[in-house]
């Protein structure tokens, strides 16, 4: 059991950077999307 726990921890640490990059990219793109929608809303309602 301890071996498998260590393995999963290693997997998480090993895959963390990739997941973090995907997460950051997703967050940044999400913010840009929200900003674009907000800009369009402002243009429509001005």
mmCIF entry with sequence, helices, sheets and N, C-alpha, C, O atoms, coordinates in Angstrom:
data_MODEL
# 
_entry.id   MODEL 
# 
_entity.id                         1 
_entity.type                       polymer 
_entity.pdbx_number_of_molecules   1 
# 
_entity_poly.entity_id                      1 
_entity_poly.type                           'polypeptide(L)' 
_entity_poly.nstd_linkage                   no 
_entity_poly.nstd_monomer                   no 
_entity_poly.pdbx_seq_one_letter_code       
;(UNK)(UNK)(UNK)(UNK)(UNK)(UNK)(UNK)(UNK)(UNK)(UNK)(UNK)(UNK)(UNK)(UNK)(UNK)(UNK)
(UNK)(UNK)(UNK)(UNK)(UNK)(UNK)(UNK)(UNK)(UNK)(UNK)(UNK)(UNK)(UNK)(UNK)(UNK)(UNK)
(UNK)(UNK)(UNK)(UNK)(UNK)(UNK)(UNK)(UNK)(UNK)(UNK)(UNK)(UNK)(UNK)(UNK)
;
_entity_poly.pdbx_seq_one_letter_code_can   XXXXXXXXXXXXXXXXXXXXXXXXXXXXXXXXXXXXXXXXXXXXXX 
_entity_poly.pdbx_strand_id                 A 
# 
loop_
_entity_poly_seq.entity_id 
_entity_poly_seq.num 
_entity_poly_seq.mon_id 
_entity_poly_seq.hetero 
1 1  UNK n 
1 2  UNK n 
1 3  UNK n 
1 4  UNK n 
1 5  UNK n 
1 6  UNK n 
1 7  UNK n 
1 8  UNK n 
1 9  UNK n 
1 10 UNK n 
1 11 UNK n 
1 12 UNK n 
1 13 UNK n 
1 14 UNK n 
1 15 UNK n 
1 16 UNK n 
1 17 UNK n 
1 18 UNK n 
1 19 UNK n 
1 20 UNK n 
1 21 UNK n 
1 22 UNK n 
1 23 UNK n 
1 24 UNK n 
1 25 UNK n 
1 26 UNK n 
1 27 UNK n 
1 28 UNK n 
1 29 UNK n 
1 30 UNK n 
1 31 UNK n 
1 32 UNK n 
1 33 UNK n 
1 34 UNK n 
1 35 UNK n 
1 36 UNK n 
1 37 UNK n 
1 38 UNK n 
1 39 UNK n 
1 40 UNK n 
1 41 UNK n 
1 42 UNK n 
1 43 UNK n 
1 44 UNK n 
1 45 UNK n 
1 46 UNK n 
# 
_struct_asym.id          A 
_struct_asym.entity_id   1 
# 
_struct_conf.conf_type_id            HELX_P 
_struct_conf.id                      HELX_P1 
_struct_conf.pdbx_PDB_helix_id       AA1 
_struct_conf.beg_label_comp_id       UNK 
_struct_conf.beg_label_asym_id       A 
_struct_conf.beg_label_seq_id        2 
_struct_conf.pdbx_beg_PDB_ins_code   ? 
_struct_conf.end_label_comp_id       UNK 
_struct_conf.end_label_asym_id       A 
_struct_conf.end_label_seq_id        45 
_struct_conf.pdbx_end_PDB_ins_code   ? 
_struct_conf.beg_auth_comp_id        UNK 
_struct_conf.beg_auth_asym_id        A 
_struct_conf.beg_auth_seq_id         2 
_struct_conf.end_auth_comp_id        UNK 
_struct_conf.end_auth_asym_id        A 
_struct_conf.end_auth_seq_id         45 
_struct_conf.pdbx_PDB_helix_class    1 
_struct_conf.details                 ? 
_struct_conf.pdbx_PDB_helix_length   44 
# 
_struct_conf_type.id          HELX_P 
_struct_conf_type.criteria    ? 
_struct_conf_type.reference   ? 
# 
loop_
_atom_site.group_PDB 
_atom_site.id 
_atom_site.type_symbol 
_atom_site.label_atom_id 
_atom_site.label_alt_id 
_atom_site.label_comp_id 
_atom_site.label_asym_id 
_atom_site.label_entity_id 
_atom_site.label_seq_id 
_atom_site.pdbx_PDB_ins_code 
_atom_site.Cartn_x 
_atom_site.Cartn_y 
_atom_site.Cartn_z 
_atom_site.occupancy 
_atom_site.B_iso_or_equiv 
_atom_site.pdbx_formal_charge 
_atom_site.auth_seq_id 
_atom_site.auth_comp_id 
_atom_site.auth_asym_id 
_atom_site.auth_atom_id 
_atom_site.pdbx_PDB_model_num 
ATOM 1   N N  . UNK A 1 1  ? 0.813   -1.221 0.000   1.00 0.00 ? 1  UNK A N  1 
ATOM 2   C CA . UNK A 1 1  ? 0.000   0.000  0.000   1.00 0.00 ? 1  UNK A CA 1 
ATOM 3   C C  . UNK A 1 1  ? 0.848   1.275  0.000   1.00 0.00 ? 1  UNK A C  1 
ATOM 4   O O  . UNK A 1 1  ? 0.585   2.176  -0.795  1.00 0.00 ? 1  UNK A O  1 
ATOM 5   N N  . UNK A 1 2  ? 1.872   1.375  0.881   1.00 0.00 ? 2  UNK A N  1 
ATOM 6   C CA . UNK A 1 2  ? 2.700   2.593  0.882   1.00 0.00 ? 2  UNK A CA 1 
ATOM 7   C C  . UNK A 1 2  ? 3.323   2.855  -0.484  1.00 0.00 ? 2  UNK A C  1 
ATOM 8   O O  . UNK A 1 2  ? 3.459   4.006  -0.899  1.00 0.00 ? 2  UNK A O  1 
ATOM 9   N N  . UNK A 1 3  ? 3.703   1.781  -1.185  1.00 0.00 ? 3  UNK A N  1 
ATOM 10  C CA . UNK A 1 3  ? 4.312   1.942  -2.506  1.00 0.00 ? 3  UNK A CA 1 
ATOM 11  C C  . UNK A 1 3  ? 3.343   2.591  -3.480  1.00 0.00 ? 3  UNK A C  1 
ATOM 12  O O  . UNK A 1 3  ? 3.725   3.479  -4.242  1.00 0.00 ? 3  UNK A O  1 
ATOM 13  N N  . UNK A 1 4  ? 2.077   2.147  -3.458  1.00 0.00 ? 4  UNK A N  1 
ATOM 14  C CA . UNK A 1 4  ? 1.098   2.692  -4.397  1.00 0.00 ? 4  UNK A CA 1 
ATOM 15  C C  . UNK A 1 4  ? 0.785   4.151  -4.058  1.00 0.00 ? 4  UNK A C  1 
ATOM 16  O O  . UNK A 1 4  ? 0.578   4.970  -4.953  1.00 0.00 ? 4  UNK A O  1 
ATOM 17  N N  . UNK A 1 5  ? 0.752   4.465  -2.774  1.00 0.00 ? 5  UNK A N  1 
ATOM 18  C CA . UNK A 1 5  ? 0.510   5.854  -2.369  1.00 0.00 ? 5  UNK A CA 1 
ATOM 19  C C  . UNK A 1 5  ? 1.628   6.746  -2.888  1.00 0.00 ? 5  UNK A C  1 
ATOM 20  O O  . UNK A 1 5  ? 1.383   7.837  -3.402  1.00 0.00 ? 5  UNK A O  1 
ATOM 21  N N  . UNK A 1 6  ? 2.878   6.258  -2.742  1.00 0.00 ? 6  UNK A N  1 
ATOM 22  C CA . UNK A 1 6  ? 4.026   7.016  -3.242  1.00 0.00 ? 6  UNK A CA 1 
ATOM 23  C C  . UNK A 1 6  ? 3.929   7.186  -4.753  1.00 0.00 ? 6  UNK A C  1 
ATOM 24  O O  . UNK A 1 6  ? 4.235   8.252  -5.289  1.00 0.00 ? 6  UNK A O  1 
ATOM 25  N N  . UNK A 1 7  ? 3.499   6.126  -5.434  1.00 0.00 ? 7  UNK A N  1 
ATOM 26  C CA . UNK A 1 7  ? 3.380   6.177  -6.894  1.00 0.00 ? 7  UNK A CA 1 
ATOM 27  C C  . UNK A 1 7  ? 2.376   7.252  -7.317  1.00 0.00 ? 7  UNK A C  1 
ATOM 28  O O  . UNK A 1 7  ? 2.653   8.044  -8.218  1.00 0.00 ? 7  UNK A O  1 
ATOM 29  N N  . UNK A 1 8  ? 1.217   7.276  -6.666  1.00 0.00 ? 8  UNK A N  1 
ATOM 30  C CA . UNK A 1 8  ? 0.206   8.265  -7.044  1.00 0.00 ? 8  UNK A CA 1 
ATOM 31  C C  . UNK A 1 8  ? 0.709   9.677  -6.747  1.00 0.00 ? 8  UNK A C  1 
ATOM 32  O O  . UNK A 1 8  ? 0.464   10.605 -7.518  1.00 0.00 ? 8  UNK A O  1 
ATOM 33  N N  . UNK A 1 9  ? 1.419   9.832  -5.618  1.00 0.00 ? 9  UNK A N  1 
ATOM 34  C CA . UNK A 1 9  ? 1.976   11.140 -5.283  1.00 0.00 ? 9  UNK A CA 1 
ATOM 35  C C  . UNK A 1 9  ? 2.975   11.577 -6.349  1.00 0.00 ? 9  UNK A C  1 
ATOM 36  O O  . UNK A 1 9  ? 2.975   12.728 -6.786  1.00 0.00 ? 9  UNK A O  1 
ATOM 37  N N  . UNK A 1 10 ? 3.829   10.634 -6.761  1.00 0.00 ? 10 UNK A N  1 
ATOM 38  C CA . UNK A 1 10 ? 4.814   10.932 -7.801  1.00 0.00 ? 10 UNK A CA 1 
ATOM 39  C C  . UNK A 1 10 ? 4.108   11.301 -9.099  1.00 0.00 ? 10 UNK A C  1 
ATOM 40  O O  . UNK A 1 10 ? 4.513   12.238 -9.785  1.00 0.00 ? 10 UNK A O  1 
ATOM 41  N N  . UNK A 1 11 ? 3.052   10.565 -9.435  1.00 0.00 ? 11 UNK A N  1 
ATOM 42  C CA . UNK A 1 11 ? 2.299   10.863 -10.655 1.00 0.00 ? 11 UNK A CA 1 
ATOM 43  C C  . UNK A 1 11 ? 1.713   12.268 -10.586 1.00 0.00 ? 11 UNK A C  1 
ATOM 44  O O  . UNK A 1 11 ? 1.790   13.028 -11.551 1.00 0.00 ? 11 UNK A O  1 
ATOM 45  N N  . UNK A 1 12 ? 1.131   12.605 -9.446  1.00 0.00 ? 12 UNK A N  1 
ATOM 46  C CA . UNK A 1 12 ? 0.538   13.936 -9.286  1.00 0.00 ? 12 UNK A CA 1 
ATOM 47  C C  . UNK A 1 12 ? 1.610   15.019 -9.441  1.00 0.00 ? 12 UNK A C  1 
ATOM 48  O O  . UNK A 1 12 ? 1.407   16.015 -10.135 1.00 0.00 ? 12 UNK A O  1 
ATOM 49  N N  . UNK A 1 13 ? 2.753   14.805 -8.781  1.00 0.00 ? 13 UNK A N  1 
ATOM 50  C CA . UNK A 1 13 ? 3.830   15.792 -8.877  1.00 0.00 ? 13 UNK A CA 1 
ATOM 51  C C  . UNK A 1 13 ? 4.364   15.865 -10.299 1.00 0.00 ? 13 UNK A C  1 
ATOM 52  O O  . UNK A 1 13 ? 4.655   16.949 -10.805 1.00 0.00 ? 13 UNK A O  1 
ATOM 53  N N  . UNK A 1 14 ? 4.491   14.708 -10.943 1.00 0.00 ? 14 UNK A N  1 
ATOM 54  C CA . UNK A 1 14 ? 5.023   14.667 -12.301 1.00 0.00 ? 14 UNK A CA 1 
ATOM 55  C C  . UNK A 1 14 ? 4.084   15.347 -13.291 1.00 0.00 ? 14 UNK A C  1 
ATOM 56  O O  . UNK A 1 14 ? 4.536   16.036 -14.205 1.00 0.00 ? 14 UNK A O  1 
ATOM 57  N N  . UNK A 1 15 ? 2.773   15.155 -13.110 1.00 0.00 ? 15 UNK A N  1 
ATOM 58  C CA . UNK A 1 15 ? 1.810   15.726 -14.041 1.00 0.00 ? 15 UNK A CA 1 
ATOM 59  C C  . UNK A 1 15 ? 1.343   17.111 -13.639 1.00 0.00 ? 15 UNK A C  1 
ATOM 60  O O  . UNK A 1 15 ? 0.561   17.741 -14.351 1.00 0.00 ? 15 UNK A O  1 
ATOM 61  N N  . UNK A 1 16 ? 1.830   17.592 -12.482 1.00 0.00 ? 16 UNK A N  1 
ATOM 62  C CA . UNK A 1 16 ? 1.335   18.860 -11.951 1.00 0.00 ? 16 UNK A CA 1 
ATOM 63  C C  . UNK A 1 16 ? 1.654   20.025 -12.885 1.00 0.00 ? 16 UNK A C  1 
ATOM 64  O O  . UNK A 1 16 ? 0.784   20.849 -13.170 1.00 0.00 ? 16 UNK A O  1 
ATOM 65  N N  . UNK A 1 17 ? 2.893   20.095 -13.360 1.00 0.00 ? 17 UNK A N  1 
ATOM 66  C CA . UNK A 1 17 ? 3.289   21.231 -14.192 1.00 0.00 ? 17 UNK A CA 1 
ATOM 67  C C  . UNK A 1 17 ? 2.418   21.308 -15.442 1.00 0.00 ? 17 UNK A C  1 
ATOM 68  O O  . UNK A 1 17 ? 1.986   22.391 -15.837 1.00 0.00 ? 17 UNK A O  1 
ATOM 69  N N  . UNK A 1 18 ? 2.162   20.165 -16.059 1.00 0.00 ? 18 UNK A N  1 
ATOM 70  C CA . UNK A 1 18 ? 1.340   20.132 -17.273 1.00 0.00 ? 18 UNK A CA 1 
ATOM 71  C C  . UNK A 1 18 ? -0.080  20.593 -16.954 1.00 0.00 ? 18 UNK A C  1 
ATOM 72  O O  . UNK A 1 18 ? -0.660  21.395 -17.685 1.00 0.00 ? 18 UNK A O  1 
ATOM 73  N N  . UNK A 1 19 ? -0.635  20.075 -15.851 1.00 0.00 ? 19 UNK A N  1 
ATOM 74  C CA . UNK A 1 19 ? -1.992  20.461 -15.463 1.00 0.00 ? 19 UNK A CA 1 
ATOM 75  C C  . UNK A 1 19 ? -2.048  21.938 -15.102 1.00 0.00 ? 19 UNK A C  1 
ATOM 76  O O  . UNK A 1 19 ? -3.008  22.628 -15.446 1.00 0.00 ? 19 UNK A O  1 
ATOM 77  N N  . UNK A 1 20 ? -1.021  22.425 -14.407 1.00 0.00 ? 20 UNK A N  1 
ATOM 78  C CA . UNK A 1 20 ? -0.979  23.841 -14.036 1.00 0.00 ? 20 UNK A CA 1 
ATOM 79  C C  . UNK A 1 20 ? -0.955  24.720 -15.278 1.00 0.00 ? 20 UNK A C  1 
ATOM 80  O O  . UNK A 1 20 ? -1.636  25.744 -15.334 1.00 0.00 ? 20 UNK A O  1 
ATOM 81  N N  . UNK A 1 21 ? -0.165  24.317 -16.277 1.00 0.00 ? 21 UNK A N  1 
ATOM 82  C CA . UNK A 1 21 ? -0.092  25.093 -17.520 1.00 0.00 ? 21 UNK A CA 1 
ATOM 83  C C  . UNK A 1 21 ? -1.451  25.115 -18.202 1.00 0.00 ? 21 UNK A C  1 
ATOM 84  O O  . UNK A 1 21 ? -1.896  26.164 -18.668 1.00 0.00 ? 21 UNK A O  1 
ATOM 85  N N  . UNK A 1 22 ? -2.109  23.967 -18.263 1.00 0.00 ? 22 UNK A N  1 
ATOM 86  C CA . UNK A 1 22 ? -3.438  23.910 -18.874 1.00 0.00 ? 22 UNK A CA 1 
ATOM 87  C C  . UNK A 1 22 ? -4.407  24.776 -18.088 1.00 0.00 ? 22 UNK A C  1 
ATOM 88  O O  . UNK A 1 22 ? -5.211  25.507 -18.667 1.00 0.00 ? 22 UNK A O  1 
ATOM 89  N N  . UNK A 1 23 ? -4.328  24.690 -16.755 1.00 0.00 ? 23 UNK A N  1 
ATOM 90  C CA . UNK A 1 23 ? -5.215  25.484 -15.913 1.00 0.00 ? 23 UNK A CA 1 
ATOM 91  C C  . UNK A 1 23 ? -4.996  26.971 -16.112 1.00 0.00 ? 23 UNK A C  1 
ATOM 92  O O  . UNK A 1 23 ? -5.951  27.736 -16.248 1.00 0.00 ? 23 UNK A O  1 
ATOM 93  N N  . UNK A 1 24 ? -3.723  27.381 -16.127 1.00 0.00 ? 24 UNK A N  1 
ATOM 94  C CA . UNK A 1 24 ? -3.413  28.798 -16.325 1.00 0.00 ? 24 UNK A CA 1 
ATOM 95  C C  . UNK A 1 24 ? -3.923  29.271 -17.677 1.00 0.00 ? 24 UNK A C  1 
ATOM 96  O O  . UNK A 1 24 ? -4.511  30.347 -17.782 1.00 0.00 ? 24 UNK A O  1 
ATOM 97  N N  . UNK A 1 25 ? -3.698  28.468 -18.711 1.00 0.00 ? 25 UNK A N  1 
ATOM 98  C CA . UNK A 1 25 ? -4.136  28.836 -20.055 1.00 0.00 ? 25 UNK A CA 1 
ATOM 99  C C  . UNK A 1 25 ? -5.657  28.960 -20.086 1.00 0.00 ? 25 UNK A C  1 
ATOM 100 O O  . UNK A 1 25 ? -6.206  29.885 -20.684 1.00 0.00 ? 25 UNK A O  1 
ATOM 101 N N  . UNK A 1 26 ? -6.330  28.005 -19.429 1.00 0.00 ? 26 UNK A N  1 
ATOM 102 C CA . UNK A 1 26 ? -7.787  28.024 -19.396 1.00 0.00 ? 26 UNK A CA 1 
ATOM 103 C C  . UNK A 1 26 ? -8.291  29.270 -18.678 1.00 0.00 ? 26 UNK A C  1 
ATOM 104 O O  . UNK A 1 26 ? -9.230  29.921 -19.135 1.00 0.00 ? 26 UNK A O  1 
ATOM 105 N N  . UNK A 1 27 ? -7.657  29.600 -17.544 1.00 0.00 ? 27 UNK A N  1 
ATOM 106 C CA . UNK A 1 27 ? -8.047  30.780 -16.768 1.00 0.00 ? 27 UNK A CA 1 
ATOM 107 C C  . UNK A 1 27 ? -7.824  32.045 -17.584 1.00 0.00 ? 27 UNK A C  1 
ATOM 108 O O  . UNK A 1 27 ? -8.690  32.918 -17.630 1.00 0.00 ? 27 UNK A O  1 
ATOM 109 N N  . UNK A 1 28 ? -6.660  32.147 -18.228 1.00 0.00 ? 28 UNK A N  1 
ATOM 110 C CA . UNK A 1 28 ? -6.353  33.339 -19.027 1.00 0.00 ? 28 UNK A CA 1 
ATOM 111 C C  . UNK A 1 28 ? -7.329  33.481 -20.187 1.00 0.00 ? 28 UNK A C  1 
ATOM 112 O O  . UNK A 1 28 ? -7.830  34.575 -20.446 1.00 0.00 ? 28 UNK A O  1 
ATOM 113 N N  . UNK A 1 29 ? -7.603  32.377 -20.890 1.00 0.00 ? 29 UNK A N  1 
ATOM 114 C CA . UNK A 1 29 ? -8.534  32.436 -22.012 1.00 0.00 ? 29 UNK A CA 1 
ATOM 115 C C  . UNK A 1 29 ? -9.932  32.759 -21.516 1.00 0.00 ? 29 UNK A C  1 
ATOM 116 O O  . UNK A 1 29 ? -10.678 33.482 -22.177 1.00 0.00 ? 29 UNK A O  1 
ATOM 117 N N  . UNK A 1 30 ? -10.292 32.226 -20.352 1.00 0.00 ? 30 UNK A N  1 
ATOM 118 C CA . UNK A 1 30 ? -11.596 32.520 -19.770 1.00 0.00 ? 30 UNK A CA 1 
ATOM 119 C C  . UNK A 1 30 ? -11.725 33.999 -19.445 1.00 0.00 ? 30 UNK A C  1 
ATOM 120 O O  . UNK A 1 30 ? -12.765 34.605 -19.705 1.00 0.00 ? 30 UNK A O  1 
ATOM 121 N N  . UNK A 1 31 ? -10.675 34.582 -18.877 1.00 0.00 ? 31 UNK A N  1 
ATOM 122 C CA . UNK A 1 31 ? -10.693 36.013 -18.557 1.00 0.00 ? 31 UNK A CA 1 
ATOM 123 C C  . UNK A 1 31 ? -10.823 36.841 -19.825 1.00 0.00 ? 31 UNK A C  1 
ATOM 124 O O  . UNK A 1 31 ? -11.586 37.806 -19.863 1.00 0.00 ? 31 UNK A O  1 
ATOM 125 N N  . UNK A 1 32 ? -10.082 36.468 -20.863 1.00 0.00 ? 32 UNK A N  1 
ATOM 126 C CA . UNK A 1 32 ? -10.166 37.186 -22.133 1.00 0.00 ? 32 UNK A CA 1 
ATOM 127 C C  . UNK A 1 32 ? -11.571 37.094 -22.702 1.00 0.00 ? 32 UNK A C  1 
ATOM 128 O O  . UNK A 1 32 ? -12.096 38.075 -23.229 1.00 0.00 ? 32 UNK A O  1 
ATOM 129 N N  . UNK A 1 33 ? -12.185 35.915 -22.598 1.00 0.00 ? 33 UNK A N  1 
ATOM 130 C CA . UNK A 1 33 ? -13.538 35.713 -23.101 1.00 0.00 ? 33 UNK A CA 1 
ATOM 131 C C  . UNK A 1 33 ? -14.511 36.594 -22.332 1.00 0.00 ? 33 UNK A C  1 
ATOM 132 O O  . UNK A 1 33 ? -15.359 37.256 -22.929 1.00 0.00 ? 33 UNK A O  1 
ATOM 133 N N  . UNK A 1 34 ? -14.390 36.604 -21.004 1.00 0.00 ? 34 UNK A N  1 
ATOM 134 C CA . UNK A 1 34 ? -15.265 37.432 -20.175 1.00 0.00 ? 34 UNK A CA 1 
ATOM 135 C C  . UNK A 1 34 ? -15.067 38.901 -20.518 1.00 0.00 ? 34 UNK A C  1 
ATOM 136 O O  . UNK A 1 34 ? -16.037 39.652 -20.618 1.00 0.00 ? 34 UNK A O  1 
ATOM 137 N N  . UNK A 1 35 ? -13.813 39.317 -20.700 1.00 0.00 ? 35 UNK A N  1 
ATOM 138 C CA . UNK A 1 35 ? -13.519 40.710 -21.044 1.00 0.00 ? 35 UNK A CA 1 
ATOM 139 C C  . UNK A 1 35 ? -14.156 41.066 -22.384 1.00 0.00 ? 35 UNK A C  1 
ATOM 140 O O  . UNK A 1 35 ? -14.738 42.141 -22.534 1.00 0.00 ? 35 UNK A O  1 
ATOM 141 N N  . UNK A 1 36 ? -14.046 40.166 -23.355 1.00 0.00 ? 36 UNK A N  1 
ATOM 142 C CA . UNK A 1 36 ? -14.631 40.409 -24.673 1.00 0.00 ? 36 UNK A CA 1 
ATOM 143 C C  . UNK A 1 36 ? -16.145 40.545 -24.569 1.00 0.00 ? 36 UNK A C  1 
ATOM 144 O O  . UNK A 1 36 ? -16.732 41.457 -25.151 1.00 0.00 ? 36 UNK A O  1 
ATOM 145 N N  . UNK A 1 37 ? -16.772 39.642 -23.831 1.00 0.00 ? 37 UNK A N  1 
ATOM 146 C CA . UNK A 1 37 ? -18.225 39.692 -23.655 1.00 0.00 ? 37 UNK A CA 1 
ATOM 147 C C  . UNK A 1 37 ? -18.622 40.993 -22.976 1.00 0.00 ? 37 UNK A C  1 
ATOM 148 O O  . UNK A 1 37 ? -19.602 41.628 -23.367 1.00 0.00 ? 37 UNK A O  1 
ATOM 149 N N  . UNK A 1 38 ? -17.861 41.394 -21.955 1.00 0.00 ? 38 UNK A N  1 
ATOM 150 C CA . UNK A 1 38 ? -18.142 42.642 -21.250 1.00 0.00 ? 38 UNK A CA 1 
ATOM 151 C C  . UNK A 1 38 ? -18.013 43.826 -22.193 1.00 0.00 ? 38 UNK A C  1 
ATOM 152 O O  . UNK A 1 38 ? -18.855 44.724 -22.184 1.00 0.00 ? 38 UNK A O  1 
ATOM 153 N N  . UNK A 1 39 ? -16.953 43.832 -23.015 1.00 0.00 ? 39 UNK A N  1 
ATOM 154 C CA . UNK A 1 39 ? -16.754 44.914 -23.988 1.00 0.00 ? 39 UNK A CA 1 
ATOM 155 C C  . UNK A 1 39 ? -17.926 44.984 -24.957 1.00 0.00 ? 39 UNK A C  1 
ATOM 156 O O  . UNK A 1 39 ? -18.425 46.069 -25.254 1.00 0.00 ? 39 UNK A O  1 
ATOM 157 N N  . UNK A 1 40 ? -18.368 43.830 -25.450 1.00 0.00 ? 40 UNK A N  1 
ATOM 158 C CA . UNK A 1 40 ? -19.495 43.796 -26.391 1.00 0.00 ? 40 UNK A CA 1 
ATOM 159 C C  . UNK A 1 40 ? -20.752 44.324 -25.701 1.00 0.00 ? 40 UNK A C  1 
ATOM 160 O O  . UNK A 1 40 ? -21.506 45.097 -26.291 1.00 0.00 ? 40 UNK A O  1 
ATOM 161 N N  . UNK A 1 41 ? -20.977 43.912 -24.465 1.00 0.00 ? 41 UNK A N  1 
ATOM 162 C CA . UNK A 1 41 ? -22.139 44.391 -23.717 1.00 0.00 ? 41 UNK A CA 1 
ATOM 163 C C  . UNK A 1 41 ? -22.103 45.906 -23.589 1.00 0.00 ? 41 UNK A C  1 
ATOM 164 O O  . UNK A 1 41 ? -23.118 46.576 -23.775 1.00 0.00 ? 41 UNK A O  1 
ATOM 165 N N  . UNK A 1 42 ? -20.921 46.449 -23.268 1.00 0.00 ? 42 UNK A N  1 
ATOM 166 C CA . UNK A 1 42 ? -20.793 47.901 -23.120 1.00 0.00 ? 42 UNK A CA 1 
ATOM 167 C C  . UNK A 1 42 ? -21.090 48.600 -24.439 1.00 0.00 ? 42 UNK A C  1 
ATOM 168 O O  . UNK A 1 42 ? -21.748 49.640 -24.460 1.00 0.00 ? 42 UNK A O  1 
ATOM 169 N N  . UNK A 1 43 ? -20.604 48.031 -25.542 1.00 0.00 ? 43 UNK A N  1 
ATOM 170 C CA . UNK A 1 43 ? -20.855 48.624 -26.858 1.00 0.00 ? 43 UNK A CA 1 
ATOM 171 C C  . UNK A 1 43 ? -22.346 48.584 -27.186 1.00 0.00 ? 43 UNK A C  1 
ATOM 172 O O  . UNK A 1 43 ? -22.897 49.549 -27.717 1.00 0.00 ? 43 UNK A O  1 
ATOM 173 N N  . UNK A 1 44 ? -22.989 47.474 -26.871 1.00 0.00 ? 44 UNK A N  1 
ATOM 174 C CA . UNK A 1 44 ? -24.408 47.321 -27.199 1.00 0.00 ? 44 UNK A CA 1 
ATOM 175 C C  . UNK A 1 44 ? -25.277 48.274 -26.387 1.00 0.00 ? 44 UNK A C  1 
ATOM 176 O O  . UNK A 1 44 ? -26.264 48.810 -26.892 1.00 0.00 ? 44 UNK A O  1 
ATOM 177 N N  . UNK A 1 45 ? -24.905 48.481 -25.128 1.00 0.00 ? 45 UNK A N  1 
ATOM 178 C CA . UNK A 1 45 ? -25.788 49.246 -24.243 1.00 0.00 ? 45 UNK A CA 1 
ATOM 179 C C  . UNK A 1 45 ? -25.419 50.715 -24.141 1.00 0.00 ? 45 UNK A C  1 
ATOM 180 O O  . UNK A 1 45 ? -26.041 51.456 -23.379 1.00 0.00 ? 45 UNK A O  1 
ATOM 181 N N  . UNK A 1 46 ? -24.395 51.159 -24.912 1.00 0.00 ? 46 UNK A N  1 
ATOM 182 C CA . UNK A 1 46 ? -24.028 52.574 -24.857 1.00 0.00 ? 46 UNK A CA 1 
ATOM 183 C C  . UNK A 1 46 ? -24.985 53.392 -25.701 1.00 0.00 ? 46 UNK A C  1 
ATOM 184 O O  . UNK A 1 46 ? -24.845 54.612 -25.785 1.00 0.00 ? 46 UNK A O  1 
# 
